[in-house]
Amino acid sequence: MAEFQLLKGFLQDNGLYSEETYKKFQTYFDLVVETNKFMNLTAITDEKDFETKHFLDSLLPWREFVGAKKVADIGSGAGFPAIPLAIVMSDVNFTLVDSLNKRVNFLNDVIEKLGLKNCVAVHSRAEDFAKDNREKFDVVTARAVAALNILLEYTAPLCNVGGKVIAYKGSGAEEEIAVAKNAASVLGCKLSKTADFTLPGGDCRTVVIYSKTKLCDKKYPRSGNKPRSNPIV
């Protein structure tokens, strides 16, 4: 099985390590790589790149999820960041939302094989999922889904007042934050903070965190791909 020494060190340093937890990461990697042979889940399959750019990238801001009871991961894809977080945070319930049914089937297979009792995968577009799940989550997160002004329209309506939206971003986050200033206001969010991380290997990451300060107008998120085709500016 793959040996993830950097991941192991991170888990140990943060009080998250157990042999069972570590083995779940190894199994998860094997499941992704095997499934990736016939389904496009990720372009990253090298062990070391996977360790840093998927596992550590997902886990670096884990403390921002502490205290949450219900978390939604929008556009979960192969399960990042929700699955790595769920492995180490068994007291938090994660809902993984993706619009492609075959990815949801994969996620359900991962959830079953890892024995994750705190996860459920849902086949839905974000705007449809919001119809029955408005303001139901303490944290709504997303990784590599859309620019912030678009992403906030998908995520903010799901977040309860007093909760937060956590967006995983790479370089260029400051520009996205500036563009999304009005969208954040319209959607009842206020920029809380940003956290910068440097992954082993030198890649830079920024986690952007918004606080949900008031209810969203019920017209958001708009249907018919309008958040992308006509984003709030």
Protein Blocks (a to p, Z undefined) as FASTA:
>chain_A
ZZdfklmmmmmmnopacfklmmmmmmmmmmmmmmmmmpcfbfclbfklmmmmmmmmmmmm
mmmmgoiabdcdehklnopaklmmmmmmmmbccddddfbfklmmmmmmmmmmnopakbcc
ddddfklmmmmmghkbfbdcdehkbcfklmmmmmmmmpcghiacdddddehklmmmmmmm
mmmmmnopacfbdcddddehiiacdddddddfbdcdfkbccehhlmmmmccZZ
